[in-house]
Amino acid sequence: MKIDEMIRKWHPRVTERDGKIGILVQGKPNKKQTEELRAAKDEIMTELQRREAEKTAKVAKEKAELEAEKQSILSGEKLITVRYYDGEYLQGHSVYGPAANLLVELGLASWVDGWGNHVDHKAVEALGEEFTYQQAAEYARPAIEAKEAKIAAKEAARQAKFDEARETGKPVLLNKWSTDCCDRSEECSLDIHYEYAMPDGSTKHEWNHTW
Protein backbone atom coordinates (compact mmCIF):
# COMPACT_ATOMS: atom_id res chain seq x y z
CA MET A 1 0.00 0.00 0.00
CA LYS A 2 1.33 3.43 -0.95
CA ILE A 3 1.95 6.13 1.65
CA ASP A 4 -0.93 8.30 0.38
CA GLU A 5 -3.29 5.34 0.59
CA MET A 6 -2.16 4.56 4.14
CA ILE A 7 -2.76 8.14 5.19
CA ARG A 8 -6.23 8.21 3.61
CA LYS A 9 -7.16 4.89 5.20
CA TRP A 10 -5.72 5.27 8.70
CA HIS A 11 -5.58 9.07 9.20
CA PRO A 12 -2.31 8.86 11.16
CA ARG A 13 -0.93 11.69 13.27
CA VAL A 14 2.45 12.21 14.85
CA THR A 15 2.55 11.67 18.62
CA GLU A 16 5.14 11.61 21.38
CA ARG A 17 5.12 9.16 24.28
CA ASP A 18 7.83 8.66 26.86
CA GLY A 19 10.11 10.82 24.74
CA LYS A 20 9.62 8.68 21.65
CA ILE A 21 8.08 10.00 18.43
CA GLY A 22 5.56 7.74 16.73
CA ILE A 23 2.30 7.72 14.83
CA LEU A 24 -1.23 7.11 16.07
CA VAL A 25 -3.84 5.78 13.64
CA GLN A 26 -7.62 5.65 13.62
CA GLY A 27 -9.28 2.27 13.45
CA LYS A 28 -7.89 -1.15 14.30
CA PRO A 29 -5.39 -2.48 11.75
CA ASN A 30 -4.85 -6.23 11.68
CA LYS A 31 -1.44 -7.84 12.18
CA LYS A 32 -0.39 -7.52 8.54
CA GLN A 33 -1.56 -3.91 8.32
CA THR A 34 0.23 -3.07 11.57
CA GLU A 35 3.46 -4.46 10.14
CA GLU A 36 3.01 -2.40 6.98
CA LEU A 37 2.44 0.73 9.05
CA ARG A 38 5.50 0.09 11.17
CA ALA A 39 7.64 -0.52 8.09
CA ALA A 40 6.43 2.72 6.54
CA LYS A 41 6.55 4.73 9.77
CA ASP A 42 9.43 7.01 8.76
CA GLU A 43 7.96 7.70 5.33
CA ILE A 44 4.54 8.41 6.83
CA MET A 45 6.00 10.82 9.37
CA THR A 46 8.00 12.60 6.68
CA GLU A 47 4.89 12.99 4.53
CA LEU A 48 2.79 14.21 7.47
CA GLN A 49 5.45 16.77 8.37
CA ARG A 50 5.65 17.89 4.74
CA ARG A 51 1.88 18.36 4.61
CA GLU A 52 1.86 20.24 7.88
CA ALA A 53 4.63 22.55 6.67
CA GLU A 54 2.72 23.10 3.43
CA LYS A 55 -0.44 23.89 5.36
CA THR A 56 1.41 26.28 7.67
CA ALA A 57 2.99 28.05 4.71
CA LYS A 58 -0.40 28.37 2.99
CA VAL A 59 -2.01 29.85 6.09
CA ALA A 60 0.89 32.29 6.53
CA LYS A 61 0.65 33.34 2.88
CA GLU A 62 -3.11 33.92 3.12
CA LYS A 63 -2.64 35.89 6.34
CA ALA A 64 0.05 38.03 4.72
CA GLU A 65 -2.14 38.66 1.68
CA LEU A 66 -5.06 39.73 3.88
CA GLU A 67 -2.79 42.03 5.89
CA ALA A 68 -1.41 43.54 2.69
CA GLU A 69 -4.96 44.14 1.43
CA LYS A 70 -5.92 45.72 4.75
CA GLN A 71 -2.93 48.09 4.63
CA SER A 72 -3.78 48.95 1.03
CA ILE A 73 -7.30 49.89 2.12
CA LEU A 74 -6.06 51.87 5.13
CA SER A 75 -3.66 53.85 2.93
CA GLY A 76 -6.46 54.69 0.49
CA GLU A 77 -4.73 52.87 -2.36
CA LYS A 78 -7.54 50.30 -2.57
CA LEU A 79 -11.19 51.33 -2.51
CA ILE A 80 -13.79 49.64 -0.34
CA THR A 81 -16.45 48.17 -2.60
CA VAL A 82 -19.89 47.10 -1.39
CA ARG A 83 -22.40 45.15 -3.44
CA TYR A 84 -26.18 45.00 -3.24
CA TYR A 85 -27.55 41.55 -2.45
CA ASP A 86 -31.21 40.59 -2.62
CA GLY A 87 -31.58 37.63 -0.28
CA GLU A 88 -34.60 35.60 0.68
CA TYR A 89 -35.00 37.24 4.08
CA LEU A 90 -32.75 40.28 3.88
CA GLN A 91 -31.80 42.80 1.26
CA GLY A 92 -28.98 45.27 1.32
CA HIS A 93 -25.32 45.87 0.67
CA SER A 94 -22.66 43.42 1.75
CA VAL A 95 -18.88 43.56 2.00
CA TYR A 96 -16.19 40.91 2.40
CA GLY A 97 -12.61 40.38 3.53
CA PRO A 98 -10.50 43.00 5.35
CA ALA A 99 -12.86 45.75 4.19
CA ALA A 100 -15.68 44.07 6.10
CA ASN A 101 -13.66 43.95 9.32
CA LEU A 102 -12.72 47.61 8.98
CA LEU A 103 -16.32 48.70 8.41
CA VAL A 104 -17.46 46.63 11.39
CA GLU A 105 -14.83 48.37 13.54
CA LEU A 106 -16.19 51.72 12.36
CA GLY A 107 -19.74 50.67 13.20
CA LEU A 108 -20.82 50.86 9.56
CA ALA A 109 -21.42 47.12 9.07
CA SER A 110 -22.53 44.19 11.19
CA TRP A 111 -22.46 40.41 10.84
CA VAL A 112 -25.78 38.71 10.10
CA ASP A 113 -25.84 34.92 10.45
CA GLY A 114 -26.68 33.18 7.21
CA TRP A 115 -26.24 36.36 5.21
CA GLY A 116 -22.86 37.98 5.76
CA ASN A 117 -21.65 41.47 6.67
CA HIS A 118 -24.54 43.87 6.22
CA VAL A 119 -23.55 47.48 5.50
CA ASP A 120 -25.61 50.28 7.03
CA HIS A 121 -27.86 51.64 4.29
CA LYS A 122 -27.39 55.24 5.45
CA ALA A 123 -23.64 54.85 5.00
CA VAL A 124 -24.16 53.57 1.45
CA GLU A 125 -26.48 56.48 0.70
CA ALA A 126 -23.84 58.91 1.92
CA LEU A 127 -20.71 57.23 0.53
CA GLY A 128 -21.90 55.27 -2.50
CA GLU A 129 -20.84 51.74 -3.40
CA GLU A 130 -17.13 52.60 -3.68
CA PHE A 131 -15.24 54.79 -1.24
CA THR A 132 -11.95 55.10 0.59
CA TYR A 133 -11.36 54.07 4.18
CA GLN A 134 -10.67 57.69 5.04
CA GLN A 135 -14.12 58.70 3.72
CA ALA A 136 -15.73 55.93 5.74
CA ALA A 137 -13.83 56.91 8.89
CA GLU A 138 -14.80 60.55 8.51
CA TYR A 139 -18.45 59.60 8.01
CA ALA A 140 -18.36 57.35 11.09
CA ARG A 141 -16.45 59.83 13.28
CA PRO A 142 -19.44 61.74 14.78
CA ALA A 143 -21.16 58.50 15.85
CA ILE A 144 -17.92 57.09 17.28
CA GLU A 145 -17.21 60.28 19.21
CA ALA A 146 -20.77 60.37 20.55
CA LYS A 147 -20.49 56.75 21.67
CA GLU A 148 -17.13 57.38 23.34
CA ALA A 149 -18.50 60.46 25.08
CA LYS A 150 -21.48 58.46 26.37
CA ILE A 151 -19.19 55.73 27.71
CA ALA A 152 -16.89 58.31 29.30
CA ALA A 153 -19.85 60.07 30.95
CA LYS A 154 -21.16 56.77 32.28
CA GLU A 155 -17.76 55.84 33.68
CA ALA A 156 -17.37 59.28 35.23
CA ALA A 157 -20.79 59.04 36.89
CA ARG A 158 -19.92 55.58 38.24
CA GLN A 159 -16.56 56.80 39.54
CA ALA A 160 -18.28 59.77 41.21
CA LYS A 161 -20.42 57.33 43.20
CA PHE A 162 -17.33 55.44 44.36
CA ASP A 163 -15.77 58.78 45.34
CA GLU A 164 -18.92 59.66 47.29
CA ALA A 165 -18.89 56.29 49.05
CA ARG A 166 -15.23 56.73 50.03
CA GLU A 167 -15.79 60.29 51.30
CA THR A 168 -18.98 59.52 53.27
CA GLY A 169 -18.05 56.04 54.41
CA LYS A 170 -21.47 54.82 53.29
CA PRO A 171 -22.68 52.63 50.37
CA VAL A 172 -23.96 54.49 47.31
CA LEU A 173 -26.48 52.92 44.92
CA LEU A 174 -24.99 52.14 41.50
CA ASN A 175 -27.74 50.13 39.82
CA LYS A 176 -31.23 48.85 40.51
CA TRP A 177 -33.04 46.25 38.40
CA SER A 178 -35.63 43.48 38.63
CA THR A 179 -35.63 39.81 37.60
CA ASP A 180 -37.85 36.79 37.98
CA CYS A 181 -37.70 35.29 41.46
CA CYS A 182 -34.54 33.23 41.93
CA ASP A 183 -35.91 31.14 44.82
CA ARG A 184 -38.50 28.52 43.95
CA SER A 185 -39.42 28.16 47.62
CA GLU A 186 -40.60 31.79 47.74
CA GLU A 187 -44.02 32.74 46.37
CA CYS A 188 -42.93 36.03 44.85
CA SER A 189 -43.19 37.42 41.36
CA LEU A 190 -40.05 39.56 41.12
CA ASP A 191 -36.71 40.07 42.81
CA ILE A 192 -35.45 43.63 43.13
CA HIS A 193 -31.68 43.82 42.84
CA TYR A 194 -29.38 46.56 44.12
CA GLU A 195 -25.69 47.13 43.38
CA TYR A 196 -23.78 49.48 45.67
CA ALA A 197 -20.44 51.25 45.48
CA MET A 198 -18.67 50.55 48.77
CA PRO A 199 -16.27 52.85 50.66
CA ASP A 200 -13.36 50.43 50.11
CA GLY A 201 -13.83 50.57 46.31
CA SER A 202 -15.59 47.21 46.02
CA THR A 203 -19.19 46.57 44.95
CA LYS A 204 -21.98 44.90 46.89
CA HIS A 205 -25.00 43.10 45.46
CA GLU A 206 -28.24 42.67 47.40
CA TRP A 207 -31.77 41.69 46.42
CA ASN A 208 -35.23 41.51 47.93
CA HIS A 209 -38.23 39.34 47.11
CA THR A 210 -41.54 41.03 46.33
CA TRP A 211 -45.04 39.69 47.02
N, C-alpha and C positions, 0 to 999 in steps of 0.2 A: 504493500500500500504506500502511495506517495505521501510526502509530508503534508501537502495541501489537503489531501483526502483525510489524513489522520486528524488534522486540525478541525476540519468541518464535522467529522464524525464524533470526536471526543471533547471538543472545546477545551483544550488544555490551557492552563495558566501557570505561570512561574510562581513557585512558593519557596519559602525558606523554613527549615525545621532543624533545630539543634545545630544551627550554623551551616547546614548543608542545603544547597540549592537544588531544587527538583521541579517536577511538574505534577500538577493535580488535574485529573480528568473528570468529566461528568459521565455518569453511567457506570456499568460494571463489565469491563473487558474480561474475556475468558483468558485461559492460560496462554494460548498462542498469541492473542492480541496484546496481552501484557508484555510478553517477550518482545514483540515488534515495537511496542512503545518504548521499552527500555533501550532497545538497540538504536532507536532513532532519537533518543532523548536529547542529545547535543544538537542535532539538526533542528529538532522542534523548538528548542530554546532559542537557537540562533534566529529562526524564522519569526518567532513571537517577539523577540527583541527588535528585529528589523521592522516589523509591523508597528510596534509601539513607537519606535523612533519616527517612522513615517507619519503616524497619526499625530504625534507631538509637533512635528514640523508643519503639518498641514494646519493644525489649530493655531500655531504661532503665526503662520503666514496670514491666515484669515483675520486674526486679531490685529496684526500690523496693518493690513489693508483697511480694516474698519477704522483704526486710529488715524490713518492717513486721510481717509475720507472725512472724518470728523474735523481734523485740523484744516482741511481744505474748505469745509463749510464755515468754520469759525473765522477763517481769514477773509471770507467773502469771495474766494476764488470759485467755489462751487455753489450754485444756487440751490435752495431748498425747493423741491417740486412736490406739490400735493395733487392728488387725482381724485376726481369724483367717482364714487362707487354707489351703485343702486342695489342694495342688498334686499333680502326678503323681509327683514325686520327693521333695518336701519339704512338710512340713506345719508350720504355726506361725503366729505373729503377725508382721504386717508393718506398716511405717510409711512415710510419704512426706513429701516436701517438707522445709522447715526443721526440722521435728520429727525427721526421720530423721537429718539431719546432727548435730543436738544429741545424740541418743542414741548415735550412733556415737562422738562425741567423749567421751562419758561411759563408753564401753565396754559399753553395754547393747544395742547392735545392730551388725550387720555386714552388708556387702554380699555377696550371693550371686548370681553370674552366672546369668541366665536366670530369676531368681526375684524379686529385689528386696532390700530391707533387712529382714533377719531379726532379730527382737527376742528377746533371751535369755528363755527360758521361765521361769527363776527370777525374773527381774525382773517378768514379767507376773503370776506367782503372788503376788508380794509387793505389787505396786502396783495390779493390776487392769488393765482395758482403757482406763481414763481416769485421768489423773493430771497434776499440775502438774510443771513443770520442777524446781522446788525439791524436790519429793518424790523425783524421779528422781535429782537430784544428791546428795541426802542418802543415798539407798540405795546409790549408786555410790561414795560417799566412802571407805569402808573399803578397797575394792579399789584405788582410785586411790592412796590413801596408801600402801598396801602395795607397789604397783608402784613408786611414786616412791622409797620407802625402799630397795627392792631395787636400783634404778638408782643411787641415791646411794651405797649400800654398795659396789657394783661399781666405781663411779668412784673411790671413796676407796681401795679396795684396789689399783686400777691406779696411782693417784697415789703410793701408798706404795711401790710397786715402783720408780717413777721416782726417788722421793726416796732410796731405798736405793742405786740405781745411781749417783746423783750423789754421795752421801756416801762410797761405797766405791770409786768409780772403776771398777767392774766391771759387765758386763751382768747383768741380772736377768731370768729367764724370765717372760714375760707369758702366753703361750699355747702349747699343744702340741696338734697334731692330725694326722690321717693322711688321705691321699688316694690315689687310683689313681696309678700311676707316670706321671710327666709326660714321660718320655724313652723313646721307642719303641726306641731302640738299647740300652737297658738291660733285662736279663731279671729284673726285680724285680716284686714284687706290689704293694707299697705304698711311698709316700714318707712319711716322718715330718717334719712341719714344726715349726719353732720360731720364735716371735716374742719378741724381747728388748727390754727397756727399756734404753736406752743412757745413759751418764753425761751426754751433752750434751743429753738430752731427746728425742732422736730414737728411732725404732724400727728394729730390724734383723731381717730375715727370712732364715732358713736352712732347708735341708732335706737329708735323707739318704735314699738308696735302701736298701731292705731286700731280702735274698735268702733 
